[in-house]
Amino acid sequence: MNRILELLGLDHKPKTFGGKVLKGFQIITIPLFLFVLAVRPFADERNQRLKENKQKQEEMKLAKRGQEIMENRIKENPELQKVFDDLRAASSQQNNNNNNNNKK
């Protein structure tokens, strides 16, 4: 640490009170700065992960809300359920036909 302080131009044993305060300040801030530099990539990665998790949760909430709205609409109008069932049946039948054609 003394070598770093010497490179900064500070005396090994300062004579004035201001010099002693400055040396003490430098002794505290240099390791703190190095620690912050070392920890920053981990903090950035954590922040990115938290941001992605928050986005996933929001998407899940929106999907759940959409499902609830669809269920409410189906309860209000039972004919929609028949339409959705027909669409699902047609879609599954089309997928089966595509799979059979791919096997040949």
N, C-alpha and C positions, 0 to 999 in steps of 0.2 A: 504494500500500500504506500509505503514511503517513497518507493521508486516512482510510482504513478504521480504522487504529489510533487516530487522533484521535477518530473517532466512537465507538470503544469506550472512550474515556476514558484512553488511554495517552499519555504524553508522547512528543514527537518524539525527544528525547534524554534518556532516564531517567538519574537521578543515582545511584540505588542499584543494587547488584548484583542484587537481586531484581527490580527494574524492568527491568534489562537482560535478565535471563533470561526474564522474562515477555514482553518485546517479541520476543525471538528465538523463543520458543515460538509466539507469535501469528503471526509472519512465516512460520513453517513450517506451522502447522496450518490457517490460512485458505486458502491455495491448495490444500492437500491436501483439505480439506473440499469445496471447489468442484470439484476433479477427481473426487472420489468421487460427488458429485451428478451430474456430467456422464456418468460411465461407468456408473452404475447401470442405466439402461434397457437398455443393450447387454448387460450381464451377465445381467439378468433374461431377456432374449430368448434368449441363449445357453443358459442353464440350462433354459428351457422346451423349446428345441429338443433338447437332450441328453436330457431326460426323455422326450420323445415318441419319439426314436430308440431309447431303451432299451426302452420299451413295445413298439415294433414288433419289436425283436429278440426279446423274450420271447414275443410272439405267434407269430413265425415258428418259434421253438424248440418251442413247444407244438404247432403245426400239424405240424411235422416229426415230433415224437414220436408224435402221433396217427396219422400216416401209417405210421410204423414199426410201431406196435402193430397197425394194421389189416392190414398185410402179413404180420406174424407169425401173426395169427389165420387169415388166408387160407391160409398155408402149412400150418398145423395142420389146417385143415378146408377142403379144396378145394371143397366144395359151396357155401361162402359166395361163392366167385368167380362161380359160375354165377348165384347170386341177385343179386349186384351187377351182373353183365352184363345180366341180365333187366331190372333196375330202370333201368339206363342206357338200354337199348333202348326201354323203355316211355316214359321221360321224353323222349327225343329224338323218338320218334314223336308224342307229345302236343304237343311244341313245333312240329313240322312241321304238324300238324293245325291248331293255333292260328294259325300264320302263314298257312296257306292260307285259313282262315276270315276273317282280317283283310283279305286281299287282295280278297276278293269284296265 
